[in-house]
């Protein structure tokens, strides 16, 4: 593994342990050339996924991009970081096990929204506002009103 500080290719693994509920291996590394320390994560990748955007453009699936968007939706929410990692790993496993290498971005968005709805409704609304491209406050109002149970009194 190349050192991110000096570029030396001869780095040493000092510690390895399971991470993300045993879905990855966390390795602490040391560079003998510059004495830098850094961490790497090793994950199983079942297949290379390609995302088909709504405009037809194709791009390689990026776990990091998925993680950034989910963490942005969950920013300042009281959710355990370990639970977030488990959710992201679960979404990636679900996408990889679908049997297809080409996945529509809408499919990914729906799976993420479904996962967020289960753990935090505020994050769910935040993600939906970007995913569904809300343009005005009325869009939020309509979306949130669909989340609320029917307020009509029972007879």
C-alpha positions as CSV (number, residue, x, y, z in Angstrom):
1,X,0.0,0.0,0.0
2,X,1.4,3.4,-1.0
3,X,1.9,5.9,1.8
4,X,-0.5,8.9,1.3
5,X,2.1,11.2,2.9
6,X,5.4,10.5,1.0
7,X,4.4,8.0,-1.7
8,X,6.6,5.2,-0.4
9,X,5.3,1.8,-1.5
10,X,6.8,-0.2,1.3
11,X,4.4,0.3,4.2
12,X,3.8,-2.0,7.1
13,X,0.6,-3.3,8.6
14,X,0.7,-2.8,12.4
15,X,-2.8,-3.9,13.4
16,X,-5.8,-5.6,11.6
17,X,-9.2,-6.0,13.0
18,X,-12.8,-6.5,11.8
19,X,-14.8,-3.4,11.0
20,X,-18.4,-2.6,10.0
21,X,-19.9,-5.6,11.6
22,X,-17.3,-8.0,10.1
23,X,-18.0,-6.7,6.6
24,X,-14.6,-5.1,6.3
25,X,-11.1,-5.3,7.7
26,X,-9.6,-2.2,9.2
27,X,-5.8,-2.1,8.9
28,X,-3.5,0.4,10.8
29,X,-0.4,1.0,8.7
30,X,3.0,2.6,9.3
31,X,5.4,4.1,6.8
32,X,9.1,3.5,7.7
33,X,10.3,6.2,5.3
34,X,8.3,9.2,6.8
35,X,7.0,7.6,10.1
36,X,3.4,8.4,8.9
37,X,0.5,6.4,10.3
38,X,-2.8,5.8,8.4
39,X,-5.8,3.5,8.2
40,X,-7.1,1.5,5.3
41,X,-10.3,-0.6,4.9
42,X,-10.6,-3.8,2.9
43,X,-14.0,-4.9,1.7
44,X,-15.3,-7.7,-0.4
45,X,-16.6,-6.5,-3.8
46,X,-18.9,-9.1,-5.4
47,X,-19.1,-7.3,-8.8
48,X,-18.5,-4.0,-10.5
49,X,-21.7,-2.0,-10.5
50,X,-22.6,0.6,-13.1
51,X,-25.2,3.3,-12.3
52,X,-27.5,4.4,-15.1
53,X,-28.4,8.0,-14.5
54,X,-31.9,9.4,-15.4
55,X,-30.4,11.1,-18.5
56,X,-29.0,7.7,-19.7
57,X,-25.4,8.5,-18.7
58,X,-23.5,5.6,-17.2
59,X,-21.0,5.9,-14.4
60,X,-19.2,3.4,-12.1
61,X,-20.9,2.9,-8.7
62,X,-19.1,4.6,-5.9
63,X,-19.6,3.5,-2.3
64,X,-18.0,6.7,-1.2
65,X,-20.5,8.8,-3.1
66,X,-23.4,6.8,-1.5
67,X,-21.8,7.2,1.9
68,X,-21.4,11.0,1.5
69,X,-25.0,11.5,0.6
70,X,-26.3,9.3,3.4
71,X,-24.0,11.0,6.0
72,X,-25.1,14.4,4.7
73,X,-28.8,13.5,5.2
74,X,-27.9,12.2,8.7
75,X,-25.8,15.1,9.7
76,X,-26.3,16.3,13.3
77,X,-28.9,13.5,13.8
78,X,-28.6,11.2,16.9
79,X,-27.7,8.1,15.0
80,X,-24.8,5.9,16.0
81,X,-22.0,6.0,13.4
82,X,-21.7,2.2,13.5
83,X,-25.4,1.9,12.6
84,X,-24.8,4.2,9.6
85,X,-21.9,2.0,8.5
86,X,-24.1,-1.1,8.8
87,X,-26.9,0.6,6.8
88,X,-24.5,1.5,4.0
89,X,-23.0,-2.0,3.9
90,X,-26.5,-3.4,3.8
91,X,-27.4,-1.2,0.9
92,X,-24.3,-2.1,-1.1
93,X,-24.8,-5.8,-0.4
94,X,-28.4,-5.5,-1.6
95,X,-27.3,-3.8,-4.8
96,X,-24.6,-6.4,-5.4
97,X,-27.0,-9.3,-4.8
98,X,-29.6,-8.0,-7.2
99,X,-27.9,-10.0,-10.0
100,X,-27.6,-7.0,-12.3
101,X,-24.4,-5.1,-13.0
102,X,-26.3,-2.1,-14.4
103,X,-28.5,-0.4,-11.8
104,X,-30.8,2.6,-12.3
105,X,-30.1,5.6,-10.1
106,X,-33.8,5.6,-9.2
107,X,-33.5,2.1,-7.8
108,X,-30.6,3.2,-5.6
109,X,-32.5,6.3,-4.5
110,X,-35.5,4.2,-3.5
111,X,-33.4,1.7,-1.6
112,X,-31.7,4.5,0.3
113,X,-35.0,6.3,1.1
114,X,-36.4,3.0,2.4
115,X,-33.4,2.5,4.6
116,X,-33.4,6.1,5.9
117,X,-37.2,5.9,6.6
118,X,-36.6,3.0,9.0
119,X,-33.9,4.8,11.1
120,X,-34.7,8.6,11.0
121,X,-37.6,10.5,9.4
122,X,-35.7,13.8,9.4
123,X,-32.9,12.3,7.4
124,X,-35.4,10.6,5.1
125,X,-37.0,14.0,4.3
126,X,-33.6,15.6,3.8
127,X,-32.6,12.9,1.4
128,X,-35.9,13.0,-0.4
129,X,-35.7,16.7,-0.9
130,X,-32.6,16.3,-2.9
131,X,-33.6,13.0,-4.6
132,X,-37.0,14.3,-5.6
133,X,-35.6,17.7,-6.4
134,X,-38.0,19.8,-4.2
135,X,-38.3,23.3,-5.6
136,X,-40.5,25.1,-3.1
137,X,-41.8,24.8,0.5
138,X,-45.0,23.4,-0.9
139,X,-43.0,20.3,-2.1
140,X,-41.9,19.7,1.5
141,X,-45.4,20.3,2.9
142,X,-46.9,17.8,0.5
143,X,-44.2,15.2,1.1
144,X,-44.4,15.5,4.9
145,X,-48.2,15.4,4.9
146,X,-48.0,12.0,3.1
147,X,-45.8,10.8,6.0
148,X,-48.3,11.7,8.7
149,X,-51.0,9.3,9.7
150,X,-54.6,10.3,8.8
151,X,-55.7,12.9,11.3
152,X,-59.4,12.5,10.7
153,X,-61.4,11.6,13.8
154,X,-62.9,8.2,14.1
155,X,-66.7,7.8,14.3
